[in-house]
Amino acid sequence: MRASLFLTVLLSVCITPITYGQCGQNYDREVRRIVKASEKLPHEKTRIVFAGSSTFRLWDNMAESFPEYEVVNAGIGGSCFDDLYRYKDGLISGTKPDILVIYEGDNDIVHVKEDGNQRAVFDIHSDAWKLMNWIQNTHPNLPVFLLSPKPSPSRWEHLAKYKAVNRQLQGLAEAYNYHFMDCWPWLTDNNGQVDSKLFVSDMLHLNAEGNGRLGHYISESIRNSYLDELTLDAFVDQWHLAAATADSAGYFGAFYNEQSIFQGTDGGEYWTAGEFLAWAAPTSEEKALGPLRPSNAIGTEKEIRYGSMNG
């Protein structure tokens, strides 16, 4: 009888499917562990905090993919957007990121609510919006990279919902001027089919090769975003220098063509580049005196808004 009972229990355990997506659990202990671990780091390099679900949590060698940064793995298995919002003070504020990478939505998509229904795309978007809004209000200068919920063989049946959620998240990232990283091209083949060789046996979580590929592209995306900002900063610095030194060729050479629009801080300042050049050109008397005088120097009476000079 005892042996029969033991066998029955054993069989029930073996045939019970392993489930993921346990949104709404108590993660207090995990959050405390993550915050304490982050506090022990010296923070001598730029710190990246990876907050999200088990795709991050199970990435054991995450730091190896980002050697130029100090890495905090703040992933919690089974978490959803509302969990990250619930623990935002610890997982985001408490870990003190210089760069924040978020991976949520994977569990939201398959989560079954108490009424037996899955979470709607609208509800997932609403939870993500609440989190993004809080981050922007409390950490306005924090660079945020939102990683799309990944494709996986075990959840391929939810393909349409994944695509719908990713579209919503991309729009949300753009609305807050955050960076959206679509990982689907990284993990699928030329036919758009998920590459099963990148996953462990559960066909949900990435193996070492999959994590390596994910890390490469995330690192590349972060690096490119900063290169873009540095390029823009250098361009604006040179443009301001041309204005300060009355370098007409350097200043007006920054415009795409004479039809490019210059808009100043005053709403009434709306000129084409050609009109602005004509206004700033020296008079015949000034030409006789030599170079353009600083009092009439180009740009000293106007400030540009980025994007207005490329047409």
C-alpha positions in Angstrom: 0.0 0.0 0.0 2.8 2.4 1.0 4.8 1.5 -2.1 1.7 2.0 -4.3 1.0 5.4 -2.7 4.7 6.5 -3.2 4.5 5.4 -6.9 1.3 7.4 -7.4 2.8 10.5 -5.9 6.0 10.1 -7.9 4.1 9.7 -11.2 2.0 12.7 -10.5 5.2 14.8 -9.9 6.8 13.5 -13.1 3.8 14.2 -15.3 3.1 17.6 -13.9 4.3 20.2 -16.4 6.8 22.8 -15.3 5.1 26.1 -15.5 6.6 29.6 -15.8 5.1 33.0 -15.6 4.2 33.2 -11.9 3.2 36.9 -12.0 2.3 38.4 -8.6 4.4 36.2 -6.4 6.2 37.3 -3.2 9.8 38.2 -4.4 10.9 40.1 -1.2 13.8 37.7 -0.5 15.0 37.9 -4.1 14.9 41.7 -4.2 16.8 42.0 -0.9 19.5 39.6 -2.3 19.8 41.6 -5.5 20.1 45.0 -3.7 22.7 43.7 -1.2 24.8 42.2 -4.0 24.7 45.5 -5.9 25.8 47.4 -2.8 28.9 45.3 -2.5 30.1 46.4 -6.0 32.6 49.3 -6.2 30.6 51.2 -8.9 33.9 52.4 -10.4 32.6 51.7 -14.0 29.4 52.5 -15.7 26.8 50.3 -14.1 24.2 48.4 -16.2 21.3 47.0 -14.3 19.4 44.2 -16.1 15.9 44.0 -14.6 13.4 41.4 -15.8 12.4 37.8 -15.7 14.2 34.5 -15.9 15.8 35.3 -19.3 18.0 37.5 -17.3 17.9 35.6 -14.0 19.3 32.4 -15.6 22.1 34.2 -17.5 24.9 33.2 -15.2 27.8 34.7 -17.1 26.1 37.9 -18.0 29.0 40.1 -17.0 31.3 38.4 -19.6 29.2 39.9 -22.4 29.6 43.4 -21.0 33.3 43.6 -19.8 33.4 47.4 -20.1 30.6 47.8 -17.6 29.8 46.9 -14.1 26.8 44.5 -14.3 24.0 44.0 -11.9 21.7 41.0 -12.7 18.4 42.0 -11.2 16.4 39.3 -13.0 13.7 37.4 -11.1 12.3 34.2 -12.5 8.6 34.3 -13.3 8.2 38.1 -12.9 6.0 40.4 -15.0 5.8 44.1 -15.7 3.6 44.7 -12.6 6.1 42.8 -10.4 8.9 45.1 -11.6 6.7 48.1 -10.9 5.9 46.7 -7.5 9.6 46.2 -6.6 10.8 49.3 -8.5 12.3 51.0 -5.5 14.6 48.1 -4.8 15.3 46.7 -8.3 15.7 50.1 -10.0 16.3 52.9 -7.5 18.1 50.6 -5.0 20.6 49.2 -7.5 21.6 52.7 -8.8 21.9 52.0 -12.5 23.7 54.3 -14.9 22.0 52.3 -17.7 18.9 50.2 -17.3 17.9 47.3 -19.5 14.4 45.9 -19.0 13.1 42.5 -20.1 9.5 41.8 -19.2 6.4 40.7 -21.1 7.4 37.1 -21.8 5.5 35.9 -18.7 2.8 38.5 -19.0 1.8 37.0 -22.4 1.1 33.5 -21.0 0.0 34.4 -17.5 -3.4 33.0 -16.6 -5.5 35.1 -14.3 -7.7 33.9 -11.5 -10.7 34.0 -13.9 -9.0 31.5 -16.2 -8.3 34.1 -18.9 -4.9 35.2 -20.1 -3.7 38.8 -19.6 -4.8 41.0 -22.5 -2.3 43.0 -24.6 -3.9 46.2 -23.4 -3.3 45.3 -19.8 0.4 44.4 -20.5 0.8 47.8 -22.2 -0.9 49.5 -19.3 1.5 47.9 -16.8 4.5 48.7 -19.0 3.3 52.3 -19.4 3.0 52.7 -15.6 6.6 51.5 -15.2 8.0 53.8 -17.9 6.1 56.8 -16.6 7.5 56.2 -13.1 11.1 55.8 -14.4 10.9 59.0 -16.4 9.5 61.0 -13.4 11.9 59.6 -10.8 15.0 59.0 -13.0 14.6 61.5 -15.9 18.2 61.2 -17.1 18.5 57.5 -16.9 19.1 55.7 -20.3 16.6 52.9 -20.6 16.8 50.0 -23.1 13.6 48.0 -23.5 14.3 44.5 -24.8 11.4 42.8 -26.7 10.0 39.5 -25.3 11.9 36.9 -27.2 10.7 34.2 -29.6 11.0 30.6 -28.2 9.9 27.2 -29.5 7.8 26.4 -26.3 5.7 29.6 -26.8 5.5 29.8 -30.6 1.8 29.2 -30.5 1.5 32.7 -29.0 3.3 34.3 -32.0 0.5 36.8 -32.8 0.3 38.0 -29.2 4.1 38.4 -29.0 4.1 40.5 -32.1 1.2 42.6 -30.8 2.9 43.2 -27.4 6.2 44.1 -29.1 4.5 46.7 -31.3 3.0 48.2 -28.2 6.3 48.2 -26.3 8.2 49.7 -29.2 5.6 52.6 -29.4 5.9 53.1 -25.7 9.7 53.2 -25.8 9.6 55.8 -28.6 7.1 57.9 -26.7 9.4 58.2 -23.7 12.5 58.6 -25.9 13.8 55.2 -24.7 15.6 52.6 -26.8 13.7 49.5 -28.0 15.7 46.5 -28.9 13.9 43.9 -31.1 15.7 40.6 -30.4 13.6 38.6 -32.9 16.1 39.0 -35.8 18.9 37.9 -33.5 17.2 34.6 -32.5 15.4 33.6 -35.7 16.7 32.4 -39.1 16.2 34.0 -42.5 12.7 32.5 -42.8 11.6 34.0 -39.5 11.7 30.7 -37.7 13.1 30.5 -34.2 16.5 28.9 -33.9 16.0 26.0 -31.5 19.8 25.5 -31.2 20.0 28.6 -29.0 17.8 27.1 -26.3 18.1 24.7 -23.4 16.0 21.6 -23.2 12.8 23.4 -22.0 12.9 25.3 -25.3 12.1 28.5 -23.4 15.4 29.7 -21.9 18.5 30.5 -23.8 21.7 28.4 -23.6 25.2 29.7 -23.6 25.2 30.3 -27.4 21.9 32.1 -27.2 22.9 34.3 -24.3 26.2 35.0 -26.1 24.3 36.2 -29.2 21.8 38.2 -27.1 24.7 39.8 -25.2 26.5 40.8 -28.4 23.6 42.6 -29.9 22.6 44.3 -26.6 26.1 45.6 -26.1 26.2 46.7 -29.7 22.9 48.5 -29.4 24.0 50.4 -26.3 27.4 51.3 -27.8 25.7 52.6 -31.0 23.3 54.7 -29.1 26.1 56.4 -27.2 28.1 56.9 -30.4 25.1 58.6 -31.9 24.9 60.9 -28.9 28.6 61.6 -28.9 28.5 62.4 -32.6 25.6 64.8 -32.1 27.3 66.5 -29.1 30.5 67.0 -31.1 28.5 68.4 -34.1 26.6 70.9 -31.9 29.9 71.9 -30.2 31.5 72.7 -33.5 28.4 74.5 -34.7 28.4 76.7 -31.6 32.1 77.4 -32.1 31.5 78.5 -35.7 28.8 80.9 -34.4 31.1 82.3 -31.7 34.0 82.9 -34.1 31.8 84.2 -36.9 32.8 81.3 -39.1 30.2 81.7 -41.8 31.3 78.7 -43.9 31.4 76.4 -40.9 28.1 77.6 -39.5 26.0 77.6 -42.7 27.7 74.5 -44.0 26.0 72.6 -41.3 22.6 73.1 -43.0 21.5 70.5 -45.5 20.6 73.1 -48.1 19.2 76.7 -48.4 15.7 75.4 -47.9 16.5 73.8 -44.5 14.5 75.3 -41.7 16.0 77.3 -38.8 13.7 77.6 -35.8 14.8 79.7 -32.8 13.7 79.7 -29.2 11.2 82.4 -30.1 8.2 80.9 -31.9 8.4 83.8 -34.5 12.0 82.8 -35.5 11.3 80.6 -38.4 13.7 81.1 -41.3 15.0 79.1 -44.2 18.8 78.7 -44.2 19.0 81.0 -47.2 17.0 83.7 -45.5 19.2 83.4 -42.4 22.4 83.6 -44.4 21.1 86.7 -46.1 20.3 88.3 -42.7 23.7 87.4 -41.2 25.7 88.5 -44.2 27.8 91.7 -43.6 26.8 95.0 -45.3 29.1 96.6 -47.8 30.4 98.9 -45.1 31.2 96.0 -42.9 32.9 94.2 -45.7 35.2 97.2 -46.1 36.1 97.0 -42.4 37.2 93.4 -42.7 35.8 90.1 -41.3 32.3 89.8 -39.9 32.2 91.6 -36.5 31.3 89.5 -33.5 28.4 92.0 -32.7 26.8 90.8 -35.9 28.1 87.3 -35.7 26.0 84.5 -37.0 24.1 82.6 -34.4 24.6 85.0 -31.5 20.9 86.1 -31.6 19.5 82.7 -32.3 19.6 79.2 -31.0 18.9 76.1 -33.0 16.7 73.1 -32.1 18.2 69.9 -33.2 16.6 68.4 -36.2 15.5 71.7 -37.8 18.6 72.1 -40.0 18.3 68.9 -42.0 15.2 69.8 -43.9 
